[in-house]
Amino acid sequence: MARTYAEAEAGIPVCLFGSSNFLEIAVRQGSAAQLLGISIGDEISLYYR
């Protein structure tokens, strides 16, 4: 989890709440969709350690 995109390490997936207060999965300087092999509408499960 991160509060901002700037907190994320480049190339590492991160979750954060965006400006519309939706939970987002992102990759700084990359594509979460490509890296994780997911697309809009896919069902995913998140686990927090």
LUMLUMDREN-2810 file (N, C-alpha, C; in Angstrom, 1 decimal):
<atoms>
<atom><aa>M</aa><ch>A</ch><at>N</at><xx>0.8</xx><yy>-1.2</yy><zz>0.0</zz></atom>
<atom><aa>M</aa><ch>A</ch><at>CA</at><xx>0.0</xx><yy>0.0</yy><zz>0.0</zz></atom>
<atom><aa>M</aa><ch>A</ch><at>C</at><xx>0.9</xx><yy>1.2</yy><zz>0.0</zz></atom>
<atom><aa>A</aa><ch>A</ch><at>N</at><xx>0.4</xx><yy>2.2</yy><zz>-0.7</zz></atom>
<atom><aa>A</aa><ch>A</ch><at>CA</at><xx>1.1</xx><yy>3.5</yy><zz>-0.7</zz></atom>
<atom><aa>A</aa><ch>A</ch><at>C</at><xx>0.1</xx><yy>4.6</yy><zz>-0.6</zz></atom>
<atom><aa>R</aa><ch>A</ch><at>N</at><xx>0.5</xx><yy>5.8</yy><zz>-0.2</zz></atom>
<atom><aa>R</aa><ch>A</ch><at>CA</at><xx>-0.4</xx><yy>7.0</yy><zz>-0.2</zz></atom>
<atom><aa>R</aa><ch>A</ch><at>C</at><xx>-0.4</xx><yy>7.7</yy><zz>-1.5</zz></atom>
<atom><aa>T</aa><ch>A</ch><at>N</at><xx>0.8</xx><yy>7.7</yy><zz>-2.2</zz></atom>
<atom><aa>T</aa><ch>A</ch><at>CA</at><xx>0.9</xx><yy>8.4</yy><zz>-3.5</zz></atom>
<atom><aa>T</aa><ch>A</ch><at>C</at><xx>1.7</xx><yy>7.6</yy><zz>-4.4</zz></atom>
<atom><aa>Y</aa><ch>A</ch><at>N</at><xx>1.7</xx><yy>7.9</yy><zz>-5.7</zz></atom>
<atom><aa>Y</aa><ch>A</ch><at>CA</at><xx>2.5</xx><yy>7.2</yy><zz>-6.7</zz></atom>
<atom><aa>Y</aa><ch>A</ch><at>C</at><xx>3.9</xx><yy>7.4</yy><zz>-6.5</zz></atom>
<atom><aa>A</aa><ch>A</ch><at>N</at><xx>4.3</xx><yy>8.6</yy><zz>-6.0</zz></atom>
<atom><aa>A</aa><ch>A</ch><at>CA</at><xx>5.7</xx><yy>8.9</yy><zz>-5.7</zz></atom>
<atom><aa>A</aa><ch>A</ch><at>C</at><xx>6.3</xx><yy>8.0</yy><zz>-4.7</zz></atom>
<atom><aa>E</aa><ch>A</ch><at>N</at><xx>5.5</xx><yy>7.4</yy><zz>-3.8</zz></atom>
<atom><aa>E</aa><ch>A</ch><at>CA</at><xx>6.0</xx><yy>6.5</yy><zz>-2.7</zz></atom>
<atom><aa>E</aa><ch>A</ch><at>C</at><xx>6.4</xx><yy>5.1</yy><zz>-3.3</zz></atom>
<atom><aa>A</aa><ch>A</ch><at>N</at><xx>5.8</xx><yy>4.8</yy><zz>-4.4</zz></atom>
<atom><aa>A</aa><ch>A</ch><at>CA</at><xx>6.0</xx><yy>3.5</yy><zz>-5.0</zz></atom>
<atom><aa>A</aa><ch>A</ch><at>C</at><xx>7.4</xx><yy>3.3</yy><zz>-5.6</zz></atom>
<atom><aa>E</aa><ch>A</ch><at>N</at><xx>7.9</xx><yy>2.1</yy><zz>-5.5</zz></atom>
<atom><aa>E</aa><ch>A</ch><at>CA</at><xx>9.2</xx><yy>1.8</yy><zz>-6.1</zz></atom>
<atom><aa>E</aa><ch>A</ch><at>C</at><xx>9.0</xx><yy>1.5</yy><zz>-7.6</zz></atom>
<atom><aa>A</aa><ch>A</ch><at>N</at><xx>9.8</xx><yy>2.0</yy><zz>-8.5</zz></atom>
<atom><aa>A</aa><ch>A</ch><at>CA</at><xx>9.6</xx><yy>1.8</yy><zz>-9.9</zz></atom>
<atom><aa>A</aa><ch>A</ch><at>C</at><xx>9.6</xx><yy>0.3</yy><zz>-10.2</zz></atom>
<atom><aa>G</aa><ch>A</ch><at>N</at><xx>8.6</xx><yy>-0.1</yy><zz>-11.0</zz></atom>
<atom><aa>G</aa><ch>A</ch><at>CA</at><xx>8.5</xx><yy>-1.5</yy><zz>-11.5</zz></atom>
<atom><aa>G</aa><ch>A</ch><at>C</at><xx>7.8</xx><yy>-2.4</yy><zz>-10.5</zz></atom>
<atom><aa>I</aa><ch>A</ch><at>N</at><xx>7.5</xx><yy>-2.0</yy><zz>-9.3</zz></atom>
<atom><aa>I</aa><ch>A</ch><at>CA</at><xx>6.9</xx><yy>-2.9</yy><zz>-8.3</zz></atom>
<atom><aa>I</aa><ch>A</ch><at>C</at><xx>5.4</xx><yy>-2.5</yy><zz>-8.1</zz></atom>
<atom><aa>P</aa><ch>A</ch><at>N</at><xx>4.5</xx><yy>-3.5</yy><zz>-8.2</zz></atom>
<atom><aa>P</aa><ch>A</ch><at>CA</at><xx>3.0</xx><yy>-3.2</yy><zz>-8.1</zz></atom>
<atom><aa>P</aa><ch>A</ch><at>C</at><xx>2.7</xx><yy>-2.6</yy><zz>-6.7</zz></atom>
<atom><aa>V</aa><ch>A</ch><at>N</at><xx>1.8</xx><yy>-1.7</yy><zz>-6.7</zz></atom>
<atom><aa>V</aa><ch>A</ch><at>CA</at><xx>1.4</xx><yy>-1.1</yy><zz>-5.5</zz></atom>
<atom><aa>V</aa><ch>A</ch><at>C</at><xx>-0.1</xx><yy>-0.8</yy><zz>-5.5</zz></atom>
<atom><aa>C</aa><ch>A</ch><at>N</at><xx>-0.8</xx><yy>-0.8</yy><zz>-4.4</zz></atom>
<atom><aa>C</aa><ch>A</ch><at>CA</at><xx>-2.2</xx><yy>-0.4</yy><zz>-4.3</zz></atom>
<atom><aa>C</aa><ch>A</ch><at>C</at><xx>-2.2</xx><yy>1.0</yy><zz>-3.6</zz></atom>
<atom><aa>L</aa><ch>A</ch><at>N</at><xx>-3.2</xx><yy>1.8</yy><zz>-4.1</zz></atom>
<atom><aa>L</aa><ch>A</ch><at>CA</at><xx>-3.4</xx><yy>3.1</yy><zz>-3.4</zz></atom>
<atom><aa>L</aa><ch>A</ch><at>C</at><xx>-4.8</xx><yy>3.5</yy><zz>-3.8</zz></atom>
<atom><aa>F</aa><ch>A</ch><at>N</at><xx>-5.3</xx><yy>4.5</yy><zz>-3.0</zz></atom>
<atom><aa>F</aa><ch>A</ch><at>CA</at><xx>-6.6</xx><yy>5.1</yy><zz>-3.2</zz></atom>
<atom><aa>F</aa><ch>A</ch><at>C</at><xx>-6.4</xx><yy>6.3</yy><zz>-4.1</zz></atom>
<atom><aa>G</aa><ch>A</ch><at>N</at><xx>-7.0</xx><yy>6.3</yy><zz>-5.3</zz></atom>
<atom><aa>G</aa><ch>A</ch><at>CA</at><xx>-6.8</xx><yy>7.4</yy><zz>-6.2</zz></atom>
<atom><aa>G</aa><ch>A</ch><at>C</at><xx>-7.7</xx><yy>8.6</yy><zz>-5.8</zz></atom>
<atom><aa>S</aa><ch>A</ch><at>N</at><xx>-7.6</xx><yy>9.6</yy><zz>-6.7</zz></atom>
<atom><aa>S</aa><ch>A</ch><at>CA</at><xx>-8.3</xx><yy>10.9</yy><zz>-6.4</zz></atom>
<atom><aa>S</aa><ch>A</ch><at>C</at><xx>-9.9</xx><yy>10.7</yy><zz>-6.4</zz></atom>
<atom><aa>S</aa><ch>A</ch><at>N</at><xx>-10.4</xx><yy>9.6</yy><zz>-7.0</zz></atom>
<atom><aa>S</aa><ch>A</ch><at>CA</at><xx>-11.8</xx><yy>9.3</yy><zz>-6.9</zz></atom>
<atom><aa>S</aa><ch>A</ch><at>C</at><xx>-12.2</xx><yy>8.4</yy><zz>-5.8</zz></atom>
<atom><aa>N</aa><ch>A</ch><at>N</at><xx>-11.2</xx><yy>8.1</yy><zz>-4.9</zz></atom>
<atom><aa>N</aa><ch>A</ch><at>CA</at><xx>-11.3</xx><yy>7.2</yy><zz>-3.8</zz></atom>
<atom><aa>N</aa><ch>A</ch><at>C</at><xx>-11.6</xx><yy>5.7</yy><zz>-4.1</zz></atom>
<atom><aa>F</aa><ch>A</ch><at>N</at><xx>-11.1</xx><yy>5.3</yy><zz>-5.4</zz></atom>
<atom><aa>F</aa><ch>A</ch><at>CA</at><xx>-11.2</xx><yy>3.9</yy><zz>-5.7</zz></atom>
<atom><aa>F</aa><ch>A</ch><at>C</at><xx>-9.8</xx><yy>3.3</yy><zz>-5.4</zz></atom>
<atom><aa>L</aa><ch>A</ch><at>N</at><xx>-9.8</xx><yy>2.1</yy><zz>-5.0</zz></atom>
<atom><aa>L</aa><ch>A</ch><at>CA</at><xx>-8.6</xx><yy>1.4</yy><zz>-4.8</zz></atom>
<atom><aa>L</aa><ch>A</ch><at>C</at><xx>-8.0</xx><yy>1.1</yy><zz>-6.2</zz></atom>
<atom><aa>E</aa><ch>A</ch><at>N</at><xx>-6.7</xx><yy>1.5</yy><zz>-6.4</zz></atom>
<atom><aa>E</aa><ch>A</ch><at>CA</at><xx>-6.1</xx><yy>1.3</yy><zz>-7.7</zz></atom>
<atom><aa>E</aa><ch>A</ch><at>C</at><xx>-4.9</xx><yy>0.4</yy><zz>-7.5</zz></atom>
<atom><aa>I</aa><ch>A</ch><at>N</at><xx>-4.6</xx><yy>-0.4</yy><zz>-8.6</zz></atom>
<atom><aa>I</aa><ch>A</ch><at>CA</at><xx>-3.4</xx><yy>-1.1</yy><zz>-8.6</zz></atom>
<atom><aa>I</aa><ch>A</ch><at>C</at><xx>-2.5</xx><yy>-0.5</yy><zz>-9.7</zz></atom>
<atom><aa>A</aa><ch>A</ch><at>N</at><xx>-1.3</xx><yy>-0.1</yy><zz>-9.4</zz></atom>
<atom><aa>A</aa><ch>A</ch><at>CA</at><xx>-0.5</xx><yy>0.6</yy><zz>-10.3</zz></atom>
<atom><aa>A</aa><ch>A</ch><at>C</at><xx>1.0</xx><yy>0.1</yy><zz>-10.2</zz></atom>
<atom><aa>V</aa><ch>A</ch><at>N</at><xx>1.7</xx><yy>0.4</yy><zz>-11.3</zz></atom>
<atom><aa>V</aa><ch>A</ch><at>CA</at><xx>3.2</xx><yy>0.2</yy><zz>-11.3</zz></atom>
<atom><aa>V</aa><ch>A</ch><at>C</at><xx>3.8</xx><yy>1.5</yy><zz>-11.8</zz></atom>
<atom><aa>R</aa><ch>A</ch><at>N</at><xx>4.6</xx><yy>2.1</yy><zz>-10.9</zz></atom>
<atom><aa>R</aa><ch>A</ch><at>CA</at><xx>5.3</xx><yy>3.3</yy><zz>-11.2</zz></atom>
<atom><aa>R</aa><ch>A</ch><at>C</at><xx>6.2</xx><yy>3.1</yy><zz>-12.4</zz></atom>
<atom><aa>Q</aa><ch>A</ch><at>N</at><xx>6.1</xx><yy>3.9</yy><zz>-13.4</zz></atom>
<atom><aa>Q</aa><ch>A</ch><at>CA</at><xx>7.0</xx><yy>3.8</yy><zz>-14.6</zz></atom>
<atom><aa>Q</aa><ch>A</ch><at>C</at><xx>6.7</xx><yy>2.5</yy><zz>-15.3</zz></atom>
<atom><aa>G</aa><ch>A</ch><at>N</at><xx>5.5</xx><yy>2.0</yy><zz>-15.3</zz></atom>
<atom><aa>G</aa><ch>A</ch><at>CA</at><xx>5.2</xx><yy>0.8</yy><zz>-16.0</zz></atom>
<atom><aa>G</aa><ch>A</ch><at>C</at><xx>3.7</xx><yy>0.6</yy><zz>-16.1</zz></atom>
<atom><aa>S</aa><ch>A</ch><at>N</at><xx>3.3</xx><yy>-0.6</yy><zz>-16.4</zz></atom>
<atom><aa>S</aa><ch>A</ch><at>CA</at><xx>1.9</xx><yy>-1.0</yy><zz>-16.6</zz></atom>
<atom><aa>S</aa><ch>A</ch><at>C</at><xx>1.5</xx><yy>-2.2</yy><zz>-15.7</zz></atom>
<atom><aa>A</aa><ch>A</ch><at>N</at><xx>0.6</xx><yy>-1.9</yy><zz>-14.7</zz></atom>
<atom><aa>A</aa><ch>A</ch><at>CA</at><xx>0.2</xx><yy>-3.0</yy><zz>-13.8</zz></atom>
<atom><aa>A</aa><ch>A</ch><at>C</at><xx>-0.6</xx><yy>-4.1</yy><zz>-14.6</zz></atom>
<atom><aa>A</aa><ch>A</ch><at>N</at><xx>-1.3</xx><yy>-3.7</yy><zz>-15.6</zz></atom>
<atom><aa>A</aa><ch>A</ch><at>CA</at><xx>-2.1</xx><yy>-4.6</yy><zz>-16.5</zz></atom>
<atom><aa>A</aa><ch>A</ch><at>C</at><xx>-1.1</xx><yy>-5.6</yy><zz>-17.2</zz></atom>
<atom><aa>Q</aa><ch>A</ch><at>N</at><xx>0.0</xx><yy>-5.0</yy><zz>-17.8</zz></atom>
<atom><aa>Q</aa><ch>A</ch><at>CA</at><xx>0.9</xx><yy>-5.9</yy><zz>-18.4</zz></atom>
<atom><aa>Q</aa><ch>A</ch><at>C</at><xx>1.7</xx><yy>-6.7</yy><zz>-17.5</zz></atom>
<atom><aa>L</aa><ch>A</ch><at>N</at><xx>2.2</xx><yy>-6.1</yy><zz>-16.4</zz></atom>
<atom><aa>L</aa><ch>A</ch><at>CA</at><xx>3.0</xx><yy>-6.9</yy><zz>-15.4</zz></atom>
<atom><aa>L</aa><ch>A</ch><at>C</at><xx>2.3</xx><yy>-8.0</yy><zz>-14.8</zz></atom>
<atom><aa>L</aa><ch>A</ch><at>N</at><xx>1.0</xx><yy>-7.8</yy><zz>-14.4</zz></atom>
<atom><aa>L</aa><ch>A</ch><at>CA</at><xx>0.2</xx><yy>-8.8</yy><zz>-13.7</zz></atom>
<atom><aa>L</aa><ch>A</ch><at>C</at><xx>-0.7</xx><yy>-9.6</yy><zz>-14.6</zz></atom>
<atom><aa>G</aa><ch>A</ch><at>N</at><xx>-0.7</xx><yy>-9.3</yy><zz>-15.9</zz></atom>
<atom><aa>G</aa><ch>A</ch><at>CA</at><xx>-1.6</xx><yy>-10.0</yy><zz>-16.8</zz></atom>
<atom><aa>G</aa><ch>A</ch><at>C</at><xx>-3.0</xx><yy>-9.9</yy><zz>-16.6</zz></atom>
<atom><aa>I</aa><ch>A</ch><at>N</at><xx>-3.5</xx><yy>-8.7</yy><zz>-16.2</zz></atom>
<atom><aa>I</aa><ch>A</ch><at>CA</at><xx>-4.9</xx><yy>-8.4</yy><zz>-15.9</zz></atom>
<atom><aa>I</aa><ch>A</ch><at>C</at><xx>-5.4</xx><yy>-7.3</yy><zz>-16.8</zz></atom>
<atom><aa>S</aa><ch>A</ch><at>N</at><xx>-6.8</xx><yy>-7.3</yy><zz>-16.8</zz></atom>
<atom><aa>S</aa><ch>A</ch><at>CA</at><xx>-7.4</xx><yy>-6.2</yy><zz>-17.6</zz></atom>
<atom><aa>S</aa><ch>A</ch><at>C</at><xx>-8.7</xx><yy>-5.8</yy><zz>-16.9</zz></atom>
<atom><aa>I</aa><ch>A</ch><at>N</at><xx>-9.3</xx><yy>-4.7</yy><zz>-17.4</zz></atom>
<atom><aa>I</aa><ch>A</ch><at>CA</at><xx>-10.5</xx><yy>-4.2</yy><zz>-16.8</zz></atom>
<atom><aa>I</aa><ch>A</ch><at>C</at><xx>-11.6</xx><yy>-5.3</yy><zz>-16.8</zz></atom>
<atom><aa>G</aa><ch>A</ch><at>N</at><xx>-12.2</xx><yy>-5.4</yy><zz>-15.7</zz></atom>
<atom><aa>G</aa><ch>A</ch><at>CA</at><xx>-13.3</xx><yy>-6.4</yy><zz>-15.5</zz></atom>
<atom><aa>G</aa><ch>A</ch><at>C</at><xx>-12.8</xx><yy>-7.8</yy><zz>-15.0</zz></atom>
<atom><aa>D</aa><ch>A</ch><at>N</at><xx>-11.5</xx><yy>-8.0</yy><zz>-14.9</zz></atom>
<atom><aa>D</aa><ch>A</ch><at>CA</at><xx>-11.0</xx><yy>-9.2</yy><zz>-14.3</zz></atom>
<atom><aa>D</aa><ch>A</ch><at>C</at><xx>-11.3</xx><yy>-9.2</yy><zz>-12.8</zz></atom>
<atom><aa>E</aa><ch>A</ch><at>N</at><xx>-11.5</xx><yy>-10.4</yy><zz>-12.3</zz></atom>
<atom><aa>E</aa><ch>A</ch><at>CA</at><xx>-11.7</xx><yy>-10.5</yy><zz>-10.9</zz></atom>
<atom><aa>E</aa><ch>A</ch><at>C</at><xx>-10.4</xx><yy>-10.9</yy><zz>-10.2</zz></atom>
<atom><aa>I</aa><ch>A</ch><at>N</at><xx>-10.0</xx><yy>-10.1</yy><zz>-9.2</zz></atom>
<atom><aa>I</aa><ch>A</ch><at>CA</at><xx>-8.8</xx><yy>-10.3</yy><zz>-8.5</zz></atom>
<atom><aa>I</aa><ch>A</ch><at>C</at><xx>-9.0</xx><yy>-10.5</yy><zz>-7.0</zz></atom>
<atom><aa>S</aa><ch>A</ch><at>N</at><xx>-8.0</xx><yy>-11.0</yy><zz>-6.3</zz></atom>
<atom><aa>S</aa><ch>A</ch><at>CA</at><xx>-8.1</xx><yy>-11.1</yy><zz>-4.8</zz></atom>
<atom><aa>S</aa><ch>A</ch><at>C</at><xx>-6.8</xx><yy>-10.4</yy><zz>-4.3</zz></atom>
<atom><aa>L</aa><ch>A</ch><at>N</at><xx>-7.0</xx><yy>-9.6</yy><zz>-3.3</zz></atom>
<atom><aa>L</aa><ch>A</ch><at>CA</at><xx>-5.9</xx><yy>-8.9</yy><zz>-2.7</zz></atom>
<atom><aa>L</aa><ch>A</ch><at>C</at><xx>-5.7</xx><yy>-9.4</yy><zz>-1.2</zz></atom>
<atom><aa>Y</aa><ch>A</ch><at>N</at><xx>-4.5</xx><yy>-9.7</yy><zz>-0.9</zz></atom>
<atom><aa>Y</aa><ch>A</ch><at>CA</at><xx>-4.2</xx><yy>-10.1</yy><zz>0.5</zz></atom>
<atom><aa>Y</aa><ch>A</ch><at>C</at><xx>-3.2</xx><yy>-9.1</yy><zz>1.1</zz></atom>
<atom><aa>Y</aa><ch>A</ch><at>N</at><xx>-3.4</xx><yy>-8.7</yy><zz>2.3</zz></atom>
<atom><aa>Y</aa><ch>A</ch><at>CA</at><xx>-2.5</xx><yy>-7.7</yy><zz>2.9</zz></atom>
<atom><aa>Y</aa><ch>A</ch><at>C</at><xx>-1.8</xx><yy>-8.4</yy><zz>4.0</zz></atom>
<atom><aa>R</aa><ch>A</ch><at>N</at><xx>-0.5</xx><yy>-8.3</yy><zz>4.0</zz></atom>
<atom><aa>R</aa><ch>A</ch><at>CA</at><xx>0.4</xx><yy>-9.0</yy><zz>5.0</zz></atom>
<atom><aa>R</aa><ch>A</ch><at>C</at><xx>0.8</xx><yy>-7.9</yy><zz>6.0</zz></atom>
</atoms>
